[in-house]
Amino acid sequence: MTSLTPEWDQPSMTWTIKLQGTGFTGDQSTSELSILGKVQKPVAVLSTVAVFRVTDVYFGNATNINMYFDVGAPGPATFRTMAATGV
């Protein structure tokens, strides 16, 4: 993973997390993002980008953000700190 970016999705009126990198595997049924112990639903999982809808979490300065793919993680799987102003 090379970046993790919070983005506002205007049509659904929800926050999403966009992960970018290479070698992502799986699909929406086999990939998982966990923020503060709460699983976030995937919107899209491609080989270079994965997008997750954020629900039931306030993460103004969250820790314990974990990403899981169907065959493990390409590169660092755990982000210990992420500042997301305004989320």
N, C-alpha and C positions, 0 to 999 in steps of 0.2 A: 504494500500500500504506500502510495506516495502523498496522498492528501485526504483529509476528512473535512468536509465543508457543510455547515448547516445552510439550508436554502428554504425560503418561503414558497410554498406551492399555492399560488393564488386560486386556481380552479377548485381545489379541495379545501382551501383555507386551513392548511396544516403545514407544520414544519417537516422537512425531510433532511436526512443526512446523506450526502453524496460522498462515496468513497471512490478514489481513483487509484489505479495501479495497473499491474499486469498479472496475467496468470490466474485470474479469478475463475473458479469452477462452479458447477452446480447451477441451480435455478432458484426460483422463488420458493419452491417447496423444500430445498435442502440447504438454504443459507439463512444465517441468523445474526442479528446485531443485538447486543445486550447493553443497555445503559442503566447503570446503578441497579443491576439485577433484574431489570424489566426488559423482556423480549420485545423488539420492534419489528413490525411486519415489513417484508421486502416489497418494493414496488417494481423493481427491475434488477436483474443480475446478468451482466454481460462479462466478457473476458477482461475488460479494462475499466468497468464502472459498475458500482452497485448502489442502488438508491433505496433507502428505508424510510417509511413514514414514522414519525416520532409521536407516540401517544403516552399519556400518563406519566410524563417525566418533565420536571423543570431542571434544566442543566445549565444554568448561568455560568457555572464553573465546575463541570462534572468530572468525576474520576471514575475509574472502572468501566471503560467503554471497551467491549470485546466483540470481535468479529469472528464468525465461524463459517467455514465453507464445508461442502460435502466430503472433501478429501484433505482436510487440514487447511492451513493458512499459507498463502504466498507471502513470505516476508513477515514482518512483525504483526502478530495477531492481536495484540493488546495495546490500546492507547490508554495510558494511565491518567493523563490530564488533557482536557480540552476546554478552552475558553470559547464560549459561544455567546457573545454579547447580544442581548435582546431576545434570546430564545426562552 
